[in-house]
Amino acid sequence: MADRVQRLREASQARHDAPLRRAENTLRQLAKKGGPITFRRVAEEAGVSRSWLYRQDQLRAQIDQLRDTATSRAPSTF
């Protein structure tokens, strides 16, 4: 029984880790490209939902930081 519980825990962790890795990789690629970074774009390219992204505090902070950095580097149109 304990072995079964352990396998369930491992499967649950893997279900959490896979989308997290996809989102982190997507975020790195978008940052390299230098294009606009939005929650919608990260979610679409990583294959995760926006609501899931918003619940991931660390990813949310990275997206906000990169989005703010990209906005401050954008040339002014005035």
Order of alpha helices (4+ residues) and beta strands (2+ residues): alpha-alpha-alpha-alpha
